């Protein structure tokens, strides 16, 4: 896990909308989406759309269209890796 991923997981202890993540991290949308996509692919993050209670399975083909409208949460595995670093 690199520093950017670590810092992003730090913001995902609670369900957090994409726009809030952009504000807190200061990352441009494409870079933030790429980081989130990598974490989702590895099972370290979960994402929710259209509301914070509806979890979606990660599909790279649909993630690009939904990513900026979704909310995110670190998975149990993501929290374990974040806390043991």
Secondary structure as GFF3:
##gff-version 3
##sequence-region A 1 85
A	DSSP	alpha_helix	3	10	.	.	.	ID=ss1
A	DSSP	beta_strand	16	17	.	.	.	ID=ss2
A	DSSP	alpha_helix	18	25	.	.	.	ID=ss3
A	DSSP	alpha_helix	29	41	.	.	.	ID=ss4
A	DSSP	beta_strand	45	48	.	.	.	ID=ss5
A	DSSP	beta_strand	55	56	.	.	.	ID=ss6
A	DSSP	alpha_helix	60	66	.	.	.	ID=ss7
A	DSSP	three_ten_helix	67	69	.	.	.	ID=ss8
A	DSSP	beta_strand	71	74	.	.	.	ID=ss9
A	DSSP	alpha_helix	76	83	.	.	.	ID=ss10
###
